[in-house]
Amino acid sequence: MADKPGDRKLVEGKYLMYKNRPLVREGNTICYGDMNEEYILILEIMSYKNVDRHKVPDAILIQIIDSKDPMKIIKQGSKEGLHDAFLMGVVWLEMALKQAD
């Protein structure tokens, strides 16, 4: 059976899951969310800083994007520190998904 345009396949493999959604990092980009849902969260690490001889993410770009059209940004902001950026992004994602229902 041929795939229809817009059908999304699950990429094979194991993923880190957080609140029942995949969390994937490639380079300086972190993606969080289910591609079958309306929106996903993208965190882009823009810079790093040294803390006790360790390189840690510093400036983070936060984006909620349309999962079917990645060029369509729903909400965007920035935060210092990966932890704070991720927490803010998860809240934004949950709010956007509730409004989409």
Protein Blocks (a to p, Z undefined) as FASTA:
>chain_A
ZZdehiacddedddddeehiacddehjbcceddfkbmbdcddddfbdcdeehiacdfbdc
dddddfklmmlcfbdcddehjklmmmmmmmmmmmmmmmmZZ
